[in-house]
C-alpha cells in the first residue's frame, strides 16, 4: 500500500481518501513513512504512510 506514498515529496498536492473535508494538502516532508501534510481545512497532519494511501491531486 505504501508504494505510491514513497514518491511523495515536499510540494506535492494530495488528498486524504477518508477525510475529504480536509481539502487539498501540500506535503511538507516524508521521512520513514511518516508524511507531514498541511491541509487547507485541517492544518498540519502527520500521516502513517503504511496505513493510509494518499491520493495525488493534479491541478
N, C-alpha and C positions, 0 to 999 in steps of 0.2 A: 504493500500500500504506500510506502513512503518514497518510492522511486521518483515520482514527479516532484515531491517536496524537496528532494535532494538538489534540484536545479534552481530552486528559488533563491534569489539573491536580493540584495538591497535595491529598492526602487521598483520591484515587480509588483503589479497590482493584482490583488487576489480577493476572493470571496470565501467566506466560511460556509460550507454546504448546509450546516444545521442552524445557522444564525443569520438568515438573510436580512434581518432588521439591523444588523451591524453595519450594513452598507459595504462599499468597496474599501479595502485596506491596502496600505503600502508596506511591503516587507522592509523591516529595519535591519534585521540580522537573521542568520540561520546557522546556528552553532550546535553541533552534536545532536541534530534532530529537534532542537528547541527553536521554534520560529517566532520571532517577535514581530508583530504586525500592528501598525497604527491604523485602526478602523475609524471611519468618519463619525459613526454614531456610538461607538463603544470605547474609543480611546485605545491605549496601548494594551495589547493582549499577548501573552506568551502561550504558544500552541505546541502541543506534543505532536510532532510530525509523524510519529509512529501510529497514532490513533486517529488523526484527522487528515484527510486528503483535501487540501485547499484547491480551489479552482482558480486558474489564471484568468484574468479579465483582459480582453482585447478592447481597447478604446480607440 
